[in-house]
């Protein structure tokens, strides 16, 4: 059974930082591209950051220079370090695992940026 379990969400003030973590099980983690998506109320889900099975990463323009994605193939985790958070970063953040033929989603963790 495949599971992607996110953690680390919460309430943070503008300018603050949060670190999200996703623990994966039931997949050969090192073979999967891993990503974080987010969905704000009333908006479509959007890609935030992706890290390939080979370790290459890419980011949405809106988070470049503020967010960093990393993976640990020993512990089967993918993290998203978020800094200089803005109110517009408020959203549910979802962990994603994808291969050529399969994809899986976590249930999400809520990030609220507000004073």
Secondary structure, DSSP 8 states (H G I E B T S, - for coil): --EEEEE--EEE-TT--EEEEEEEESS-GGGSEEEEEEE-TTS--EEEEEE-TTS-EEE-GGGTTTEEEEEETTTTEEEEEE-S--GGG-EEEEEEEE-SS-EEE---EEEEE--
